[in-house]
Amino acid sequence: MRKYISLLLVLILPFSVHVHAAEASALFESLRHKVLSVKDYTADVKMNINVTYMRIPQLKGTLYFKSPNKMRLERNGGLSILPKKNINLTLSNLIPTGNVTVIEVGTAMIGTKKVRVLKVIPEDEKSDIILTKMWVDEHDLLALRTETTTRNDGTVIMDLEYANYMSYGLPDKVTIYMDLKDYKLPKGVTMDYNNETATQQPKDKKNQKGTIKITYLKYDINKGLSDAIFNKADKE
Amino acid sequence: MIQLLRIELFKIFKRPRTYISFGIVTAITFVIQLAMLSDGKSFVGFALQGINEQFDIHGNILNGYLVAYIILQSLLIHIPLLVALVAGDTLAGEANLGTLRLILTKPISRAQLVMVKFTSSFIYTVLLIVWLAIVALFLSLLLFGKGDMINLKSDAFVMLLQNDVMWRYAAAFIFAVLAMTTIASMSMFLSAFADNSIGPIMSTMGIVVVLTILSNLELPLFNLIKPYLFTTHMIGWKGFFDDPVPYSAIYKSAGVLVLYTIGFITATIFYFNKKDIKS
């Protein structure tokens, strides 16, 4: 009898794992399809950059996005500051494209929501993304958190909050946590005024984290943005 | 007193030397603006390379506000010389011409004469800084346009929104007047000892250069004396371009500069009252 049960388990277990993996892949594919269905958008945004060595006021402006990786912040003649192109501010840039291997690693709670945790590994060895870990709300088909390890820009963690544009998979609030390098200029060059509010340096200078909080006030989705908007940014 | 001040101002603005200062300010400003027009982008690129590794910054970075800041940074080292050209001549110049004795035969006290000469030097300093504001700030805004201003510190990148910059410049220029008034008072103090103006002018420059080097050297020995040097506090105007503005440090710096100014004027009056004037 024991022999039969063991044999049955040996036969069922790989099948069960396969079914689980297939489910996880299907969930990821559905999510990716939803996210990538947004080809472009224009959004009124408020951006708060919180980096140890940067003192930047809240920036208000219009954020333009065009799939796959074009992005521009316009601020009525003011300066726009965005993280380097590799670490784009949209979810679509942090989800691997092409063939991927999806592994489900369990469930977790984000707030009051129970989410499934997936690890996504791109099969393309040249991809800038090495691994993406995603916390997916299966019911609404939304990624509530992503943790993306990139080849050149360290790890980028993104927390997403949804409200009005859930059907497009577009968040209303995004908090991005990114790795940063140290910043220093010689005092002889800057001739600093030795005031009492010197920038507080983190204890671990090599592993500084910066956060960017973006509040999306209003989206215009899939209106067919021209490339000229982004080329203008390159010329500046 | 007013009549005496008018005479002093007439003397200052009758001399061609006075206008050399305004010419020098204009020339240096033009040279920097020309350099920024021709190669400013590579300058900005070099300055921002640490930031550009991680962030993309777009827009008119090299705008009038940034150019004016660069000009101020370089000019506020040279302006003490231009202030000394006039303030160092106030008493020593009269002694050299042999008119000091003649003036003192009039019914005014020596202290009054020192105060009038100091006031005339102060008015000249204010006009020089106003001229600097016109050519460095307003002309730069005309040439390079407006925009958000960036300020690079040794350990921080500060960005100021364009509608939040003008008041900072106004405050910075007022602080610059205070700093240059300290230089004027020191130059006049040195002028009281001399019988020709070259000595006080050169001495003023020598003191400013040596103390500026001490203020900027990062050595523990000098760190002890830095807070007491007026050159450490002369760059307090930069504080207005920080966020948040370090008001307590600026007030402290302004206080130190006022104390130095009062000290120099008091010492000048004290010495000048006792001086045996032979010419």
Interface residues (C-beta under 8 A of the other chain):
Chain A: Y53 M54 R55 I56 P57 R72 L73 R75 G77 G78 L79 S80 I81 L82 P83 K84 K85 L180 K181 Y183 K184 L185 P186 K187 G188 V189 T190 M191 D192 Y193 N194 N195 E196 T197 A198 T199 Q201 A233 E236
Chain B: A47 G50 I51 E53 Q54 F55 D56 I57 H58 G59 N60 I61 Q73 K146 G147 D148 I150 L152 K153 S154 D155 A156 F157 V158 M159 L160 L161 Q162 D164 N216 E218 K226 T232 I235 G236 K238 G239 D242 D243 P244 P246 S248 A249 I250
